[in-house]
Every structure is written in structure tokens, then in C-alpha cells.
Amino acid sequence: MRVLLTVQMDTEKANKAITGKTLAHTMKSVFERIKPEAAYFGTKDGMRTAYVVFELDEPSDIPTVAEPFFQDLGAKVTFMPVMNFDEVQAGLQKVGAS
């Protein structure tokens, strides 16, 4: 299932990770495993935030994705199922067929 992973990083922990040069390592270690379709970075609620779209194969994979962000960055992590436009159109056709 395609999901949007949102990672809101604790400012103090992210500052330490930046100055300690570990932030990039944390992100890269997760990204190498999940192979994101897209990743964008910005802010949300005044916090550094990553927006990452990737394919979640099994719900049991959630801890391996989330834990590095919890432990290294004190992050607030959310997973939200998402669809691309073609998938929305296919879903709407199913609604019309009912």
C-alpha cells in the first residue's frame, strides 16, 4: 500500500543531529530500506518535517520505519494511505458500478 509518511522532528534533537552530523545518516538508513517514490522537506507546526511517499509492504514494517525517527530525532511520525490520480479514478469507477 502506498503511504505518506510524515516525520515532524523535535527541534532540539534535530539541532543536535545536524550539528553532530547524524541527521543525514538517519534519513539515509531508512530511505535505503523503503526506497521512497518521493521525499520532500519543509516545515509543519514550526517543526522540520519530512514528507515521504513509499510502498508499505506489510503493517509489521511500520516499527522498522518509525523507530529510527522516534529514537534519533524525537519525531512525531504519521502514516497515511494515499493514492495517485489513476488509482482515484479506478476507485471512483468502482463506486459508480455499485
C-alpha positions as CSV (number, residue, x, y, z in Angstrom):
1,M,0.0,0.0,0.0
2,R,1.3,3.5,-0.9
3,V,1.6,5.7,2.2
4,L,2.6,9.2,3.0
5,L,5.0,9.2,5.9
6,T,5.2,12.5,7.8
7,V,8.1,13.0,10.2
8,Q,7.9,16.0,12.4
9,M,11.3,16.3,14.1
10,D,11.8,17.6,17.6
11,T,13.7,20.9,17.2
12,E,16.3,20.3,20.0
13,K,17.0,16.7,18.9
14,A,17.1,17.7,15.2
15,N,19.5,20.5,16.1
16,K,21.8,18.1,17.8
17,A,21.6,15.6,14.9
18,I,22.5,18.4,12.5
19,T,25.5,19.6,14.5
20,G,26.5,16.0,15.2
21,K,26.2,15.2,11.5
22,T,23.8,12.2,12.2
23,L,20.6,13.6,10.7
24,A,21.6,12.6,7.1
25,H,22.6,9.2,8.3
26,T,19.3,8.5,10.0
27,M,17.3,9.6,6.9
28,K,19.6,7.7,4.5
29,S,19.4,4.5,6.5
30,V,15.6,4.5,6.4
31,F,15.4,5.6,2.8
32,E,17.7,2.8,1.7
33,R,15.3,0.3,3.1
34,I,12.0,1.9,2.0
35,K,13.1,3.3,-1.4
36,P,10.8,6.3,-1.5
37,E,8.8,7.2,-4.5
38,A,9.2,10.9,-3.4
39,A,10.6,12.8,-0.5
40,Y,10.1,16.5,0.3
41,F,11.3,18.6,3.3
42,G,9.7,21.6,4.8
43,T,8.0,22.7,8.0
44,K,4.8,21.9,9.7
45,D,3.6,23.4,13.0
46,G,7.0,25.2,13.2
47,M,9.0,21.9,13.1
48,R,11.3,20.5,10.5
49,T,9.2,18.0,8.6
50,A,9.8,15.3,6.0
51,Y,7.1,14.1,3.7
52,V,7.9,10.7,2.2
53,V,5.8,8.6,-0.2
54,F,6.7,5.0,-0.3
55,E,5.2,1.5,-0.7
56,L,4.5,-0.2,2.7
57,D,4.6,-3.9,2.1
58,E,3.4,-5.1,5.5
59,P,2.0,-3.3,8.5
60,S,4.6,-5.1,10.6
61,D,7.2,-3.0,8.7
62,I,5.9,0.2,10.5
63,P,8.2,-0.1,13.5
64,T,11.4,-0.5,11.4
65,V,10.5,2.7,9.5
66,A,9.3,4.7,12.5
67,E,11.7,3.7,15.3
68,P,14.8,5.5,13.9
69,F,12.9,8.7,13.7
70,F,11.4,8.3,17.2
71,Q,14.7,7.3,18.8
72,D,17.2,9.6,16.9
73,L,15.0,12.6,16.4
74,G,12.2,12.5,19.0
75,A,9.9,12.8,16.0
76,K,6.1,12.7,15.7
77,V,5.5,10.1,12.9
78,T,2.3,9.5,11.0
79,F,1.4,7.1,8.2
80,M,-1.5,7.9,5.9
81,P,-2.6,5.7,2.9
82,V,-2.6,7.7,-0.3
83,M,-3.4,7.2,-4.0
84,N,-2.2,8.7,-7.2
85,F,-4.7,10.1,-9.7
86,D,-5.1,6.9,-11.7
87,E,-5.9,5.0,-8.5
88,V,-8.5,7.6,-7.5
89,Q,-10.2,7.2,-11.0
90,A,-10.2,3.4,-10.7
91,G,-11.8,3.7,-7.2
92,L,-14.4,6.1,-8.4
93,Q,-15.3,3.7,-11.3
94,K,-15.9,1.0,-8.7
95,V,-18.3,3.4,-6.8
96,G,-20.2,4.1,-10.0
97,A,-20.5,0.3,-10.7
98,S,-22.2,-0.4,-7.4
